[in-house]
Structure formats: C-alpha cells, structure tokens
C-alpha cells in the first residue's frame, strides 16, 4: 500500500459491460474441462458400444438407416447432436468416464463448483448420454462444497 501512496492515481469502479478490459479470468468461458478420452478410455467406450442398445444403434447409423441424422461415427466413436446447429458431442455409454467428466467440470478448483446449470451447459457442449441431466443434477445436489 505504501508504494501506491507514492503515486498520484485514482481508482474508479466500472460496472459490468462498461469494463471492456476486465480481468480475463473473470470472463473465462471454458467449454468442457475434460480432455478427450485417452486411448484406454476410448477402448473402454468402444467396448461398451458392443452392448445393447448401442450395438444396434451403431449398426443402423453406420448403414444410414432410418432417421439417424443426429448421430455420426468417427474413429469408431459415436457422436450425437440434438439438431443441425449444435456441435457433435461424444455419446458416452455407462462407463466410469461419465463420472470423470462430471467431476472435472464441477469439482476441480478451476471449475469452481458452478452449480447444476453451468456444469450441465459445459458438459453438454462436448458430451451426451441418456440421463445426463439427472446425473449432473444429482452430483450437484450431493456436492458438500455447494451446500
């Protein structure tokens, strides 16, 4: 504080949108904190795809049967999007990687325990699984730091 006293300066508060040069960290926008799965996790996901209902879904998507425009396969991984304007999200079967994704996007210090809405929003940009909404809400409700 003594150093600041040596200068003739004035500190002014600028609210929200007026502060266009705000600290970058206060305006951070991270899609999903989880990196794409490593090769061991990818192999576990591909192995889980061999079970139903994924087995028949992947077969039909590969053959382009029916109305499967919301799905695509790339490098043996299944991707899903809700409509043409959305980005593709990796379709996660019921594996441990789901828990890792939720943990990394909610519990890590950089994630900051953002609550259900922001956690869901970040994860939904990169991943999809049936019941994702329910799983993320449950995790947020059971988080001791958020209570």
KOLVO-867141 format. One record per residue: residue in one letter; z, x, y of N, C-alpha, C in turn. Coordinates in nm, 4 decimals. Layout:
+------+----------+----------+----------+----------+----------+----------+----------+----------+----------+
: resn :      nzz :      nxx :      nyy :     cazz :     caxx :     cayy :      czz :      cxx :      cyy :
+------+----------+----------+----------+----------+----------+----------+----------+----------+----------+
:    a :        Z :        X :        Y :        Z :        X :        Y :        Z :        X :        Y :
...
+------+----------+----------+----------+----------+----------+----------+----------+----------+----------+
***
This chain:
+------+----------+----------+----------+----------+----------+----------+----------+----------+----------+
: resn :      nzz :      nxx :      nyy :     cazz :     caxx :     cayy :      czz :      cxx :      cyy :
+------+----------+----------+----------+----------+----------+----------+----------+----------+----------+
:    x :   0.0000 :   0.0812 :  -0.1183 :   0.0000 :   0.0000 :   0.0000 :   0.0000 :   0.0860 :   0.1253 :
:    x :   0.0634 :   0.2040 :   0.1181 :   0.0670 :   0.2929 :   0.2343 :  -0.0737 :   0.3371 :   0.2730 :
:    x :  -0.1577 :   0.3621 :   0.1737 :  -0.2945 :   0.4040 :   0.2031 :  -0.3707 :   0.2961 :   0.2776 :
:    x :  -0.3501 :   0.1721 :   0.2378 :  -0.4184 :   0.0612 :   0.3051 :  -0.3713 :   0.0489 :   0.4493 :
:    x :  -0.2480 :   0.0852 :   0.4763 :  -0.1939 :   0.0758 :   0.6121 :  -0.2608 :   0.1757 :   0.7062 :
:    x :  -0.3173 :   0.2818 :   0.6524 :  -0.3846 :   0.3825 :   0.7336 :  -0.5192 :   0.3337 :   0.7884 :
:    x :  -0.5688 :   0.2236 :   0.7361 :  -0.6994 :   0.1718 :   0.7757 :  -0.6836 :   0.0433 :   0.8566 :
:    x :  -0.7765 :   0.0238 :   0.9431 :  -0.7798 :  -0.1000 :   1.0208 :  -0.8742 :  -0.1952 :   0.9471 :
:    x :  -0.8174 :  -0.2817 :   0.8653 :  -0.9009 :  -0.3727 :   0.7866 :  -0.8406 :  -0.5121 :   0.7874 :
:    x :  -0.9252 :  -0.6074 :   0.7513 :  -0.8831 :  -0.7462 :   0.7451 :  -0.9300 :  -0.8033 :   0.6120 :
:    x :  -0.8396 :  -0.8645 :   0.5387 :  -0.8722 :  -0.9237 :   0.4096 :  -0.8927 :  -1.0729 :   0.4307 :
:    x :  -1.0120 :  -1.1191 :   0.3952 :  -1.0468 :  -1.2599 :   0.4125 :  -1.0715 :  -1.3245 :   0.2763 :
:    x :  -1.0234 :  -1.4442 :   0.2601 :  -1.0463 :  -1.5210 :   0.1384 :  -1.1775 :  -1.5970 :   0.1515 :
:    x :  -1.2611 :  -1.5868 :   0.0464 :  -1.3855 :  -1.6632 :   0.0417 :  -1.3807 :  -1.7497 :  -0.0839 :
:    x :  -1.3832 :  -1.8800 :  -0.0691 :  -1.3752 :  -1.9678 :  -0.1864 :  -1.5049 :  -1.9719 :  -0.2659 :
:    x :  -1.4888 :  -1.9843 :  -0.3956 :  -1.5957 :  -2.0089 :  -0.4919 :  -1.7357 :  -1.9638 :  -0.4590 :
:    x :  -1.8223 :  -2.0591 :  -0.4271 :  -1.9650 :  -2.0323 :  -0.4090 :  -1.9957 :  -1.9446 :  -0.2882 :
:    x :  -1.9047 :  -1.9382 :  -0.1923 :  -1.9271 :  -1.8532 :  -0.0756 :  -1.9141 :  -1.7053 :  -0.1106 :
:    x :  -1.8399 :  -1.6761 :  -0.2164 :  -1.8172 :  -1.5377 :  -0.2569 :  -1.9245 :  -1.4960 :  -0.3563 :
:    x :  -2.0419 :  -1.4654 :  -0.3065 :  -2.1560 :  -1.4349 :  -0.3925 :  -2.1464 :  -1.2972 :  -0.4570 :
:    x :  -2.0607 :  -1.2117 :  -0.4083 :  -2.0440 :  -1.0794 :  -0.4683 :  -1.9088 :  -1.0704 :  -0.5389 :
:    x :  -1.8701 :  -1.1795 :  -0.6015 :  -1.7412 :  -1.1855 :  -0.6707 :  -1.7363 :  -1.0841 :  -0.7840 :
:    x :  -1.6168 :  -1.0509 :  -0.8225 :  -1.5945 :  -0.9613 :  -0.9352 :  -1.6746 :  -1.0104 :  -1.0559 :
:    x :  -1.7526 :  -0.9217 :  -1.1148 :  -1.8399 :  -0.9598 :  -1.2262 :  -1.7605 :  -1.0171 :  -1.3429 :
:    x :  -1.6432 :  -0.9666 :  -1.3668 :  -1.5653 :  -1.0175 :  -1.4796 :  -1.5185 :  -1.1605 :  -1.4578 :
:    x :  -1.4995 :  -1.2000 :  -1.3345 :  -1.4561 :  -1.3380 :  -1.3099 :  -1.5692 :  -1.4366 :  -1.3306 :
:    x :  -1.6897 :  -1.3897 :  -1.3334 :  -1.8066 :  -1.4758 :  -1.3524 :  -1.8773 :  -1.4486 :  -1.4846 :
:    x :  -1.8093 :  -1.3829 :  -1.5766 :  -1.8723 :  -1.3416 :  -1.7020 :  -1.9214 :  -1.4623 :  -1.7810 :
:    x :  -2.0372 :  -1.4486 :  -1.8423 :  -2.0964 :  -1.5537 :  -1.9233 :  -2.1440 :  -1.4890 :  -2.0525 :
:    x :  -2.0671 :  -1.5054 :  -2.1566 :  -2.0990 :  -1.4452 :  -2.2852 :  -2.1373 :  -1.5561 :  -2.3807 :
:    x :  -2.2494 :  -1.5404 :  -2.4482 :  -2.2903 :  -1.6429 :  -2.5436 :  -2.1926 :  -1.6500 :  -2.6589 :
:    x :  -2.2084 :  -1.5676 :  -2.7545 :  -2.1157 :  -1.5633 :  -2.8674 :  -2.0686 :  -1.4202 :  -2.8802 :
:    x :  -1.9395 :  -1.4039 :  -2.8962 :  -1.8853 :  -1.2694 :  -2.9047 :  -1.9125 :  -1.2062 :  -3.0399 :
:    x :  -1.9288 :  -1.2877 :  -3.1424 :  -1.9547 :  -1.2334 :  -3.2750 :  -2.0940 :  -1.1743 :  -3.2796 :
:    x :  -2.1011 :  -1.0560 :  -3.3323 :  -2.2333 :  -0.9983 :  -3.3528 :  -2.2971 :  -1.0682 :  -3.4719 :
:    x :  -2.4230 :  -1.0435 :  -3.4896 :  -2.4884 :  -1.0996 :  -3.6065 :  -2.4241 :  -1.0406 :  -3.7311 :
:    x :  -2.4223 :  -1.1150 :  -3.8383 :  -2.3544 :  -1.0673 :  -3.9582 :  -2.4154 :  -0.9378 :  -4.0116 :
:    x :  -2.3289 :  -0.8491 :  -4.0614 :  -2.3767 :  -0.7245 :  -4.1217 :  -2.4452 :  -0.7560 :  -4.2543 :
:    x :  -2.4999 :  -0.6546 :  -4.3181 :  -2.5803 :  -0.6788 :  -4.4387 :  -2.4965 :  -0.7382 :  -4.5521 :
:    x :  -2.3698 :  -0.6972 :  -4.5659 :  -2.2853 :  -0.7533 :  -4.6715 :  -2.2600 :  -0.9023 :  -4.6450 :
:    x :  -2.2349 :  -0.9363 :  -4.5193 :  -2.2125 :  -1.0763 :  -4.4840 :  -2.3416 :  -1.1559 :  -4.4993 :
:    x :  -2.4537 :  -1.0971 :  -4.4596 :  -2.5831 :  -1.1647 :  -4.4773 :  -2.6072 :  -1.1938 :  -4.6249 :
:    x :  -2.5757 :  -1.0969 :  -4.7112 :  -2.5939 :  -1.1189 :  -4.8551 :  -2.5035 :  -1.2303 :  -4.9062 :
:    x :  -2.3799 :  -1.2390 :  -4.8553 :  -2.2888 :  -1.3470 :  -4.8949 :  -2.3427 :  -1.4819 :  -4.8483 :
:    x :  -2.4009 :  -1.4844 :  -4.7289 :  -2.4591 :  -1.6087 :  -4.6764 :  -2.5786 :  -1.6498 :  -4.7610 :
:    x :  -2.6662 :  -1.5548 :  -4.7907 :  -2.7847 :  -1.5837 :  -4.8725 :  -2.7431 :  -1.6309 :  -5.0118 :
:    x :  -2.6388 :  -1.5695 :  -5.0669 :  -2.5882 :  -1.6120 :  -5.1984 :  -2.5347 :  -1.7550 :  -5.1912 :
:    x :  -2.4646 :  -1.7887 :  -5.0838 :  -2.4124 :  -1.9250 :  -5.0675 :  -2.5258 :  -2.0259 :  -5.0504 :
:    x :  -2.6390 :  -1.9815 :  -4.9979 :  -2.7554 :  -2.0698 :  -4.9851 :  -2.8093 :  -2.1126 :  -5.1219 :
:    x :  -2.7728 :  -2.0419 :  -5.2279 :  -2.8219 :  -2.0753 :  -5.3618 :  -2.7530 :  -2.1990 :  -5.4196 :
:    x :  -2.6462 :  -2.2454 :  -5.3539 :  -2.5738 :  -2.3645 :  -5.3972 :  -2.6297 :  -2.4859 :  -5.3234 :
:    x :  -2.6059 :  -2.6027 :  -5.3807 :  -2.6449 :  -2.7269 :  -5.3129 :  -2.5465 :  -2.7539 :  -5.2003 :
:    x :  -2.5876 :  -2.8140 :  -5.0921 :  -2.7173 :  -2.8747 :  -5.0638 :  -2.8197 :  -2.7766 :  -5.0081 :
:    x :  -2.7806 :  -2.6517 :  -4.9892 :  -2.8706 :  -2.5550 :  -4.9263 :  -2.9922 :  -2.5232 :  -5.0109 :
:    x :  -2.9747 :  -2.5161 :  -5.1407 :  -3.0841 :  -2.4771 :  -5.2296 :  -3.2050 :  -2.5686 :  -5.2104 :
:    x :  -3.1843 :  -2.6988 :  -5.2153 :  -3.2966 :  -2.7919 :  -5.1998 :  -3.3455 :  -2.7953 :  -5.0547 :
:    x :  -3.2533 :  -2.7808 :  -4.9586 :  -3.2928 :  -2.7792 :  -4.8174 :  -3.3839 :  -2.6607 :  -4.7884 :
:    x :  -3.3451 :  -2.5432 :  -4.8353 :  -3.4260 :  -2.4228 :  -4.8127 :  -3.5622 :  -2.4353 :  -4.8802 :
:    x :  -3.5644 :  -2.4943 :  -4.9972 :  -3.6917 :  -2.5141 :  -5.0670 :  -3.7839 :  -2.6039 :  -4.9850 :
:    x :  -3.7310 :  -2.7140 :  -4.9340 :  -3.8124 :  -2.8080 :  -4.8565 :  -3.8543 :  -2.7496 :  -4.7225 :
:    x :  -3.7651 :  -2.6730 :  -4.6597 :  -3.8013 :  -2.6092 :  -4.5329 :  -3.9112 :  -2.5064 :  -4.5567 :
:    x :  -3.8984 :  -2.4294 :  -4.6647 :  -3.9997 :  -2.3295 :  -4.6982 :  -4.1351 :  -2.3910 :  -4.7267 :
:    x :  -4.1346 :  -2.5098 :  -4.7855 :  -4.2597 :  -2.5792 :  -4.8173 :  -4.3044 :  -2.6699 :  -4.7024 :
:    x :  -4.2260 :  -2.6756 :  -4.5956 :  -4.2555 :  -2.7591 :  -4.4773 :  -4.2716 :  -2.9059 :  -4.5133 :
:    x :  -4.1880 :  -2.9528 :  -4.6068 :  -4.1917 :  -3.0930 :  -4.6455 :  -4.1032 :  -3.1749 :  -4.5532 :
:    x :  -4.1397 :  -3.2996 :  -4.5342 :  -4.0560 :  -3.3926 :  -4.4587 :  -4.0410 :  -3.3536 :  -4.3128 :
:    x :  -3.9325 :  -3.4000 :  -4.2543 :  -3.9084 :  -3.3762 :  -4.1119 :  -3.8079 :  -3.2631 :  -4.0933 :
:    x :  -3.8468 :  -3.1457 :  -4.1294 :  -3.7575 :  -3.0301 :  -4.1197 :  -3.7976 :  -2.9382 :  -4.0050 :
:    x :  -3.8399 :  -2.9964 :  -3.8949 :  -3.8792 :  -2.9171 :  -3.7787 :  -3.7572 :  -2.8544 :  -3.7108 :
:    x :  -3.6403 :  -2.9039 :  -3.7444 :  -3.5177 :  -2.8491 :  -3.6862 :  -3.4697 :  -2.7251 :  -3.7600 :
:    x :  -3.5362 :  -2.6887 :  -3.8667 :  -3.4961 :  -2.5744 :  -3.9477 :  -3.6077 :  -2.4719 :  -3.9546 :
:    x :  -3.5676 :  -2.3474 :  -3.9698 :  -3.6640 :  -2.2413 :  -3.9958 :  -3.5945 :  -2.1349 :  -4.0796 :
:    x :  -3.6744 :  -2.0566 :  -4.1499 :  -3.6196 :  -1.9480 :  -4.2318 :  -3.6775 :  -1.8170 :  -4.1808 :
:    x :  -3.5888 :  -1.7207 :  -4.1597 :  -3.6303 :  -1.5884 :  -4.1153 :  -3.5448 :  -1.4853 :  -4.1870 :
:    x :  -3.6085 :  -1.3925 :  -4.2563 :  -3.5380 :  -1.2896 :  -4.3349 :  -3.4375 :  -1.3515 :  -4.4325 :
:    x :  -3.4790 :  -1.4591 :  -4.4982 :  -3.4003 :  -1.5317 :  -4.5972 :  -3.2791 :  -1.6028 :  -4.5388 :
:    x :  -3.2669 :  -1.6071 :  -4.4062 :  -3.1571 :  -1.6775 :  -4.3411 :  -3.2088 :  -1.8070 :  -4.2803 :
:    x :  -3.1300 :  -1.9119 :  -4.2922 :  -3.1671 :  -2.0442 :  -4.2440 :  -3.1148 :  -2.0625 :  -4.1015 :
:    x :  -3.2012 :  -2.1102 :  -4.0133 :  -3.1646 :  -2.1351 :  -3.8739 :  -3.1870 :  -2.2820 :  -3.8421 :
:    x :  -3.1069 :  -2.3327 :  -3.7503 :  -3.1109 :  -2.4743 :  -3.7136 :  -3.1081 :  -2.4874 :  -3.5612 :
:    x :  -3.1737 :  -2.5916 :  -3.5111 :  -3.1606 :  -2.6284 :  -3.3703 :  -3.1693 :  -2.7799 :  -3.3610 :
:    x :  -3.0993 :  -2.8349 :  -3.2637 :  -3.0926 :  -2.9806 :  -3.2536 :  -3.2205 :  -3.0403 :  -3.1948 :
:    x :  -3.2890 :  -2.9644 :  -3.1075 :  -3.4187 :  -3.0101 :  -3.0561 :  -3.5003 :  -2.8897 :  -3.0094 :
:    x :  -3.6210 :  -2.9144 :  -2.9648 :  -3.7146 :  -2.8064 :  -2.9312 :  -3.6693 :  -2.7210 :  -2.8133 :
:    x :  -3.5816 :  -2.7737 :  -2.7294 :  -3.5380 :  -2.6989 :  -2.6114 :  -3.4218 :  -2.6044 :  -2.6418 :
:    x :  -3.3563 :  -2.6224 :  -2.7545 :  -3.2408 :  -2.5397 :  -2.7911 :  -3.2867 :  -2.4101 :  -2.8573 :
:    x :  -3.1981 :  -2.3112 :  -2.8551 :  -3.2252 :  -2.1869 :  -2.9267 :  -3.1857 :  -2.2055 :  -3.0733 :
:    x :  -3.2410 :  -2.1221 :  -3.1589 :  -3.2096 :  -2.1294 :  -3.3007 :  -3.0707 :  -2.0727 :  -3.3241 :
:    x :  -2.9914 :  -2.1422 :  -3.4055 :  -2.8585 :  -2.0960 :  -3.4433 :  -2.8543 :  -2.0709 :  -3.5927 :
:    x :  -2.7909 :  -1.9619 :  -3.6320 :  -2.7789 :  -1.9299 :  -3.7740 :  -2.6971 :  -2.0377 :  -3.8435 :
:    x :  -2.7525 :  -2.0965 :  -3.9476 :  -2.6863 :  -2.2023 :  -4.0236 :  -2.5904 :  -2.1358 :  -4.1216 :
:    x :  -2.4607 :  -2.1510 :  -4.0970 :  -2.3601 :  -2.0852 :  -4.1796 :  -2.3094 :  -2.1782 :  -4.2897 :
:    x :  -2.3233 :  -2.1345 :  -4.4151 :  -2.2607 :  -2.2102 :  -4.5230 :  -2.1092 :  -2.1862 :  -4.5177 :
:    x :  -2.0361 :  -2.2488 :  -4.6068 :  -1.8902 :  -2.2370 :  -4.6072 :  -1.8493 :  -2.1008 :  -4.6626 :
:    x :  -1.8461 :  -2.0008 :  -4.5742 :  -1.8038 :  -1.8658 :  -4.6106 :  -1.6955 :  -1.8205 :  -4.5129 :
:    x :  -1.6332 :  -1.7071 :  -4.5413 :  -1.5302 :  -1.6519 :  -4.4537 :  -1.5851 :  -1.6177 :  -4.3153 :
:    x :  -1.7155 :  -1.5973 :  -4.3055 :  -1.7740 :  -1.5599 :  -4.1770 :  -1.7546 :  -1.6697 :  -4.0723 :
:    x :  -1.7456 :  -1.7946 :  -4.1147 :  -1.7171 :  -1.9028 :  -4.0195 :  -1.5846 :  -1.8766 :  -3.9474 :
:    x :  -1.4827 :  -1.8403 :  -4.0240 :  -1.3508 :  -1.8127 :  -3.9649 :  -1.3575 :  -1.6924 :  -3.8715 :
:    x :  -1.4356 :  -1.5916 :  -3.9097 :  -1.4519 :  -1.4730 :  -3.8250 :  -1.5161 :  -1.5108 :  -3.6924 :
:    x :  -1.6183 :  -1.5939 :  -3.6969 :  -1.6873 :  -1.6381 :  -3.5753 :  -1.5900 :  -1.7115 :  -3.4829 :
:    x :  -1.5129 :  -1.8023 :  -3.5391 :  -1.4168 :  -1.8771 :  -3.4575 :  -1.3119 :  -1.7828 :  -3.4002 :
:    x :  -1.2583 :  -1.6943 :  -3.4834 :  -1.1554 :  -1.6004 :  -3.4382 :  -1.2080 :  -1.5132 :  -3.3237 :
:    x :  -1.3260 :  -1.4558 :  -3.3408 :  -1.3794 :  -1.3645 :  -3.2400 :  -1.4153 :  -1.4346 :  -3.1093 :
:    x :  -1.4464 :  -1.5619 :  -3.1154 :  -1.4830 :  -1.6349 :  -2.9942 :  -1.3672 :  -1.7108 :  -2.9313 :
:    x :  -1.2516 :  -1.7071 :  -2.9956 :  -1.1359 :  -1.7758 :  -2.9404 :  -1.0140 :  -1.6847 :  -2.9265 :
:    x :  -0.9825 :  -1.6067 :  -3.0290 :  -0.8556 :  -1.5342 :  -3.0334 :  -0.8596 :  -1.3923 :  -2.9774 :
:    x :  -0.9738 :  -1.3285 :  -2.9779 :  -0.9798 :  -1.1912 :  -2.9268 :  -0.9422 :  -1.1870 :  -2.7786 :
:    x :  -0.8823 :  -1.0772 :  -2.7328 :  -0.8459 :  -1.0673 :  -2.5905 :  -0.9634 :  -1.0913 :  -2.4948 :
:    x :  -1.0820 :  -1.0437 :  -2.5289 :  -1.1968 :  -1.0644 :  -2.4392 :  -1.2383 :  -1.2115 :  -2.4355 :
:    x :  -1.2117 :  -1.2847 :  -2.5437 :  -1.2434 :  -1.4278 :  -2.5464 :  -1.1454 :  -1.5050 :  -2.4583 :
:    x :  -1.0201 :  -1.4657 :  -2.4613 :  -0.9216 :  -1.5232 :  -2.3702 :  -0.8685 :  -1.6606 :  -2.4057 :
:    x :  -0.8724 :  -1.7014 :  -2.5329 :  -0.8223 :  -1.8327 :  -2.5736 :  -0.8752 :  -1.9422 :  -2.4794 :
:    x :  -1.0073 :  -1.9612 :  -2.4749 :  -1.0654 :  -2.0511 :  -2.3745 :  -1.0490 :  -2.1999 :  -2.4022 :
:    x :  -0.9905 :  -2.2371 :  -2.5124 :  -0.9787 :  -2.3788 :  -2.5441 :  -1.0986 :  -2.4265 :  -2.6243 :
:    x :  -1.0930 :  -2.5529 :  -2.6652 :  -1.1954 :  -2.6056 :  -2.7548 :  -1.3352 :  -2.6078 :  -2.6936 :
:    x :  -1.3494 :  -2.6650 :  -2.5751 :  -1.4827 :  -2.6891 :  -2.5183 :  -1.5589 :  -2.5582 :  -2.4999 :
:    x :  -1.4967 :  -2.4594 :  -2.4388 :  -1.5668 :  -2.3330 :  -2.4151 :  -1.5903 :  -2.2569 :  -2.5449 :
:    x :  -1.4950 :  -2.2609 :  -2.6381 :  -1.5142 :  -2.1939 :  -2.7673 :  -1.6308 :  -2.2571 :  -2.8413 :
:    x :  -1.6325 :  -2.3894 :  -2.8468 :  -1.7414 :  -2.4591 :  -2.9147 :  -1.8757 :  -2.4273 :  -2.8485 :
:    x :  -1.8778 :  -2.4298 :  -2.7172 :  -2.0015 :  -2.4044 :  -2.6438 :  -2.0568 :  -2.2657 :  -2.6736 :
:    x :  -1.9708 :  -2.1654 :  -2.6740 :  -2.0161 :  -2.0282 :  -2.7028 :  -2.0694 :  -2.0163 :  -2.8446 :
:    x :  -1.9954 :  -2.0698 :  -2.9401 :  -2.0358 :  -2.0574 :  -3.0806 :  -2.1645 :  -2.1350 :  -3.1073 :
:    x :  -2.1774 :  -2.2531 :  -3.0485 :  -2.2947 :  -2.3386 :  -3.0728 :  -2.4236 :  -2.2766 :  -3.0214 :
:    x :  -2.4143 :  -2.1800 :  -2.9325 :  -2.5357 :  -2.1130 :  -2.8843 :  -2.5959 :  -2.0194 :  -2.9888 :
:    x :  -2.5152 :  -1.9763 :  -3.0862 :  -2.5650 :  -1.8785 :  -3.1829 :  -2.5539 :  -1.9230 :  -3.3288 :
:    x :  -2.4691 :  -2.0224 :  -3.3554 :  -2.4429 :  -2.0625 :  -3.4938 :  -2.4404 :  -2.2136 :  -3.5063 :
:    x :  -2.4543 :  -2.2588 :  -3.6311 :  -2.4421 :  -2.4009 :  -3.6613 :  -2.3889 :  -2.4142 :  -3.8029 :
:    x :  -2.3027 :  -2.5133 :  -3.8242 :  -2.2667 :  -2.5572 :  -3.9575 :  -2.2151 :  -2.7003 :  -3.9475 :
:    x :  -2.2302 :  -2.7781 :  -4.0555 :  -2.1792 :  -2.9146 :  -4.0539 :  -2.0269 :  -2.9111 :  -4.0364 :
:    x :  -1.9744 :  -2.9949 :  -3.9495 :  -1.8308 :  -2.9988 :  -3.9268 :  -1.7809 :  -2.8905 :  -3.8331 :
:    x :  -1.8729 :  -2.8228 :  -3.7654 :  -1.8357 :  -2.7139 :  -3.6744 :  -1.7415 :  -2.7649 :  -3.5654 :
:    x :  -1.7726 :  -2.8792 :  -3.5109 :  -1.6912 :  -2.9407 :  -3.4059 :  -1.5462 :  -2.9559 :  -3.4534 :
:    x :  -1.5302 :  -3.0121 :  -3.5723 :  -1.3972 :  -3.0367 :  -3.6289 :  -1.3231 :  -2.9051 :  -3.6567 :
:    x :  -1.3919 :  -2.8060 :  -3.7123 :  -1.3291 :  -2.6776 :  -3.7450 :  -1.2788 :  -2.6059 :  -3.6200 :
:    x :  -1.3596 :  -2.6055 :  -3.5160 :  -1.3222 :  -2.5357 :  -3.3925 :  -1.2085 :  -2.6111 :  -3.3225 :
:    x :  -1.2143 :  -2.7428 :  -3.3219 :  -1.1057 :  -2.8218 :  -3.2616 :  -0.9747 :  -2.7966 :  -3.3354 :
:    x :  -0.9793 :  -2.7935 :  -3.4672 :  -0.8589 :  -2.7688 :  -3.5478 :  -0.8008 :  -2.6318 :  -3.5151 :
:    x :  -0.8868 :  -2.5306 :  -3.5087 :  -0.8408 :  -2.3954 :  -3.4777 :  -0.7764 :  -2.3903 :  -3.3388 :
:    x :  -0.8380 :  -2.4551 :  -3.2411 :  -0.7845 :  -2.4559 :  -3.1049 :  -0.6500 :  -2.5269 :  -3.0979 :
:    x :  -0.6366 :  -2.6358 :  -3.1709 :  -0.5101 :  -2.7104 :  -3.1717 :  -0.3981 :  -2.6325 :  -3.2403 :
:    x :  -0.4333 :  -2.5535 :  -3.3405 :  -0.3323 :  -2.4784 :  -3.4156 :  -0.3028 :  -2.3413 :  -3.3566 :
:    x :  -0.3712 :  -2.3051 :  -3.2497 :  -0.3516 :  -2.1746 :  -3.1868 :  -0.2193 :  -2.1730 :  -3.1104 :
:    x :  -0.1280 :  -2.0853 :  -3.1496 :   0.0040 :  -2.0756 :  -3.0857 :  -0.0079 :  -2.0352 :  -2.9387 :
:    x :  -0.1002 :  -1.9454 :  -2.9077 :  -0.1151 :  -1.8973 :  -2.7698 :  -0.1649 :  -2.0069 :  -2.6750 :
:    x :  -0.2373 :  -2.1041 :  -2.7284 :  -0.2937 :  -2.2107 :  -2.6448 :  -0.1957 :  -2.3261 :  -2.6233 :
:    x :  -0.0907 :  -2.3296 :  -2.6997 :   0.0043 :  -2.4422 :  -2.6906 :   0.1053 :  -2.4222 :  -2.5804 :
+------+----------+----------+----------+----------+----------+----------+----------+----------+----------+
***
